[in-house]
Structure formats: C-alpha cells, structure tokens
C-alpha cells in the first residue's frame, strides 16, 4: 500500500464511486427502463418529425435556410406544451 501514488488512489476512488453510483441508480430508479424509453420516445417524436420536415424543405427549396429556420421556429410549440407532453 505504501507504493501506491496519489493518482492511483484517485483513479481507484473514481472507479469505486462510479460503480457505487451506478448500482444505487439502478436500485433506486423510479420507473422500469421500458416505461422510461416509451416516455422519451413519446416526448421526442414530435420534435424529430418537425426536424425532418425542415430538412426536407431545405433540400428542395431555393429559399435561404435562415428564412426556413425562422418559419419553423414560429410554428414551434410553446415550452409549457412540450414539458407537459413528456411528463
């Protein structure tokens, strides 16, 4: 033990902390993983579709990208609506 450097102890502490934190996170998780994935997909889906629409309009349009981006931002949902969709 006397031969260990400070950096070795530090690295060992980081690894042990990471392992203990991961184990505690798994034990104390509020919901099953499948339910969390479903909720994430439901909340992210509309944003992905909106992004796909903007990129396809960018590809086939001769309009400047800044104008298309402004239009997309104007039609975007308010933060309150987006937050309520996820929870």
DRENZA-73341 format. One record per residue: residue in three letters; y, x negated, z of N, C-alpha, C, O in turn; residue number from 0. Coordinates in steps of 0.001 Angstrom, whole numbers. Layout:
N
ATOM   residu      n_yy      n_xx      n_zz     ca_yy     ca_xx     ca_zz      c_yy      c_xx      c_zz      o_yy      o_xx      o_zz   num
ATOM      Ala         Y         X         Z         Y         X         Z         Y         X         Z         Y         X         Z   NUM
...
***
This chain:
87
ATOM   residu      n_yy      n_xx      n_zz     ca_yy     ca_xx     ca_zz      c_yy      c_xx      c_zz      o_yy      o_xx      o_zz   num
ATOM      Unk     -1195      -805         0         0         0         0      1251      -842         0      2290      -418      -506     0
ATOM      Unk      1164     -2016       554      2349     -2859       608      2731     -3351      -781      3880     -3731     -1006     1
ATOM      Unk      1778     -3350     -1721      2037     -3854     -3054      2733     -2850     -3973      3193     -3227     -5051     2
ATOM      Unk      2819     -1592     -3573      3478      -588     -4414      4982      -800     -4421      5591     -1051     -3381     3
ATOM      Unk      5571      -696     -5600      7021      -780     -5715      7637       579     -5454      6950      1599     -5397     4
ATOM      Unk      8940       565     -5298      9642      1824     -5080      9488      2747     -6284      9349      3960     -6128     5
ATOM      Unk      9513      2172     -7485      9393      3002     -8687      8028      3675     -8768      7918      4790     -9279     6
ATOM      Unk      6999      3019     -8277      5663      3606     -8279      5624      4802     -7334      5078      5850     -7676     7
ATOM      Unk      6203      4645     -6149      6251      5755     -5202      7070      6915     -5766      6720      8082     -5593     8
ATOM      Unk      8155      6574     -6437      8990      7611     -7036      8205      8395     -8086      8219      9626     -8089     9
ATOM      Unk      7521      7677     -8976      6731      8330    -10025      5613      9165     -9415      5336     10269     -9884    10
ATOM      Unk      4975      8650     -8378      3915      9397     -7710      4481     10669     -7075      3854     11727     -7131    11
ATOM      Unk      5656     10564     -6479      6301     11733     -5885      6664     12776     -6926      6512     13974     -6689    12
ATOM      Unk      7154     12317     -8104      7462     13257     -9184      6210     13996     -9658      6233     15210     -9861    13
ATOM      Unk      5133     13258     -9830      3888     13888    -10286      3364     14884     -9257      2958     15990     -9616    14
ATOM      Unk      3370     14504     -7992      2869     15405     -6955      3762     16652     -6852      3260     17765     -6696    15
ATOM      Unk      5061     16464     -6939      5976     17596     -6890      5772     18543     -8061      5812     19763     -7898    16
ATOM      Unk      5551     17974     -9245      5299     18803    -10419      4011     19596    -10292      3963     20777    -10637    17
ATOM      Unk      2970     18946     -9798      1698     19640     -9619      1802     20741     -8567      1304     21848     -8767    18
ATOM      Unk      2443     20436     -7462      2586     21444     -6402      3480     22598     -6864      3191     23758     -6568    19
ATOM      Unk      4557     22291     -7584      5429     23344     -8092      4717     24235     -9096      4872     25456     -9065    20
ATOM      Unk      3939     23633     -9984      3176     24427    -10952      2152     25326    -10281      1996     26488    -10656    21
ATOM      Unk      1454     24786     -9284       452     25581     -8561      1122     26740     -7828       631     27868     -7871    22
ATOM      Unk      2234     26469     -7159      2939     27542     -6455      3473     28589     -7431      3436     29785     -7141    23
ATOM      Unk      3969     28143     -8582      4454     29079     -9588      3363     30004    -10082      3598     31195    -10289    24
ATOM      Unk      2174     29467    -10270      1055     30300    -10719       611     31278     -9634       273     32426     -9924    25
ATOM      Unk       614     30818     -8388       171     31694     -7299      1183     32781     -6976       800     33886     -6590    26
ATOM      Unk      2455     32488     -7127      3494     33430     -6727      4140     34165     -7901      5180     34802     -7735    27
ATOM      Unk      3537     34083     -9076      4086     34750    -10258      4148     36256    -10013      3187     36841     -9512    28
ATOM      Unk      5275     36892    -10364      5421     38318    -10075      4612     39231    -10984      4313     40364    -10605    29
ATOM      Unk      4248     38759    -12187      3542     39613    -13134      2492     38799    -13863      2593     37575    -13939    30
ATOM      Unk      1487     39468    -14397       497     38763    -15215      1128     38200    -16494      2132     38726    -16974    31
ATOM      Unk       558     37162    -17027      1112     36488    -18209      1176     37412    -19416      2139     37352    -20180    32
ATOM      Unk       187     38256    -19603       179     39162    -20753      1378     40105    -20715      2000     40374    -21743    33
ATOM      Unk      1696     40603    -19523      2826     41516    -19404      4146     40791    -19682      5039     41345    -20323    34
ATOM      Unk      4264     39561    -19201      5482     38783    -19457      5638     38516    -20951      6743     38633    -21482    35
ATOM      Unk      4560     38161    -21635      4630     37919    -23081      5058     39182    -23820      5878     39123    -24737    36
ATOM      Unk      4507     40319    -23421      4858     41587    -24066      6337     41887    -23869      7013     42304    -24810    37
ATOM      Unk      6845     41683    -22672      8255     41946    -22397      9152     40991    -23176     10207     41390    -23670    38
ATOM      Unk      8740     39746    -23287      9544     38794    -24061      9568     39162    -25536     10619     39115    -26176    39
ATOM      Unk      8400     39532    -26078      8349     39924    -27487      9215     41147    -27741      9909     41212    -28756    40
ATOM      Unk      9184     42111    -26840      9969     43322    -26999     11458     43018    -26956     12232     43593    -27721    41
ATOM      Unk     11865     42117    -26062     13280     41791    -25926     13808     40899    -27031     14981     40997    -27391    42
ATOM      Unk     12966     40028    -27582     13405     39068    -28585     13281     39634    -29994     13994     39195    -30896    43
ATOM      Unk     12402     40586    -30198     12132     41127    -31526     13351     41574    -32311     13501     41171    -33465    44
ATOM      Unk     14233     42393    -31735     15412     42839    -32496     16322     41684    -32922     16895     41716    -34011    45
ATOM      Unk     16454     40684    -32084     17293     39527    -32436     16702     38735    -33590     17427     38255    -34462    46
ATOM      Unk     15385     38603    -33591     14714     37879    -34678     14880     38639    -35987     15149     38037    -37026    47
ATOM      Unk     14723     39948    -35941     14894     40743    -37156     16320     40655    -37681     16529     40560    -38891    48
ATOM      Unk     17300     40687    -36786     18702     40559    -37197     18941     39199    -37848     19646     39104    -38853    49
ATOM      Unk     18355     38148    -37274     18497     36802    -37836     17843     36707    -39212     18386     36071    -40115    50
ATOM      Unk     16687     37333    -39375     16036     37339    -40688     16904     38033    -41734     17002     37581    -42874    51
ATOM      Unk     17527     39130    -41332     18403     39846    -42260     19597     39009    -42679     19971     39007    -43852    52
ATOM      Unk     20201     38297    -41733     21361     37453    -42043     20958     36309    -42960     21668     36004    -43919    53
ATOM      Unk     19821     35669    -42677     19411     34549    -43528     19069     35008    -44938     19366     34307    -45906    54
ATOM      Unk     18443     36184    -45066     18133     36656    -46422     19415     37001    -47178     19508     36759    -48381    55
ATOM      Unk     20419     37573    -46469     21701     37843    -47116     22391     36544    -47521     23037     36486    -48567    56
ATOM      Unk     22261     35520    -46714     22868     34230    -47051     22243     33645    -48312     22941     33072    -49148    57
ATOM      Unk     20931     33790    -48446     20235     33222    -49603     20646     33869    -50914     20820     33186    -51924    58
ATOM      Unk     20801     35195    -50897     21042     35877    -52162     22509     36211    -52404     22837     36816    -53424    59
ATOM      Unk     23395     35833    -51495     24796     36199    -51619     25645     35029    -52096     25320     33863    -51869    60
ATOM      Unk     26719     35367    -52752     27684     34353    -53139     28863     34376    -52180     29821     33620    -52343    61
ATOM      Unk     28789     35232    -51198     29817     35355    -50183     29728     34137    -49244     28628     33651    -48983    62
ATOM      Unk     30861     33639    -48736     30820     32499    -47813     30022     32826    -46544     30034     33957    -46058    63
ATOM      Unk     29341     31824    -46032     28498     32011    -44854     29302     32478    -43656     28794     33238    -42832    64
ATOM      Unk     30554     32036    -43542     31361     32438    -42386     31616     33946    -42382     31647     34564    -41318    65
ATOM      Unk     31798     34539    -43556     32021     35985    -43622     30761     36756    -43251     30829     37764    -42549    66
ATOM      Unk     29629     36288    -43715     28366     36944    -43383     28109     36840    -41884     27652     37801    -41263    67
ATOM      Unk     28400     35677    -41300     28208     35499    -39854     29135     36419    -39067     28724     36983    -38053    68
ATOM      Unk     30361     36579    -39511     31292     37477    -38827     30802     38915    -38882     30893     39640    -37892    69
ATOM      Unk     30285     39331    -40028     29749     40689    -40159     28574     40891    -39211     28458     41938    -38575    70
ATOM      Unk     27710     39897    -39118     26545     40002    -38244     26972     40088    -36789     26372     40834    -36015    71
ATOM      Unk     27992     39342    -36405     28462     39383    -35025     29116     40716    -34702     29026     41189    -33569    72
ATOM      Unk     29770     41324    -35674     30402     42619    -35443     29374     43711    -35207     29624     44640    -34440    73
ATOM      Unk     28221     43613    -35854     27191     44643    -35698     26234     44350    -34553     25337     45147    -34281    74
ATOM      Unk     26410     43221    -33878     25517     42830    -32787     25680     43777    -31600     26768     44296    -31348    75
ATOM      Unk     24577     43992    -30874     24607     44876    -29701     25369     44225    -28569     25483     43001    -28504    76
ATOM      Unk     25891     45055    -27673     26629     44525    -26533     25659     43860    -25552     24476     44200    -25547    77
ATOM      Unk     26128     42916    -24716     25233     42228    -23768     24563     43168    -22791     23439     42899    -22368    78
ATOM      Unk     25214     44275    -22408     24604     45207    -21477     23376     45865    -22085     22361     46040    -21410    79
ATOM      Unk     23469     46237    -23383     22327     46863    -24046     21179     45885    -24172     20023     46245    -23946    80
ATOM      Unk     21491     44647    -24531     20447     43632    -24700     19752     43343    -23377     18529     43210    -23345    81
ATOM      Unk     20509     43242    -22276     19932     42957    -20979     19031     44102    -20500     17996     43855    -19881    82
ATOM      Unk     19411     45332    -20778     18601     46455    -20328     17313     46580    -21129     16333     47133    -20630    83
ATOM      Unk     17294     46078    -22360     16084     46126    -23171     14990     45242    -22600     13811     45589    -22673    84
ATOM      Unk     15368     44100    -22030     14395     43119    -21556     13803     43531    -20219     12619     43300    -19976    85
ATOM      Unk     14602     44137    -19344     14114     44476    -18004     13405     45790    -17952     12942     46200    -16887    86
***
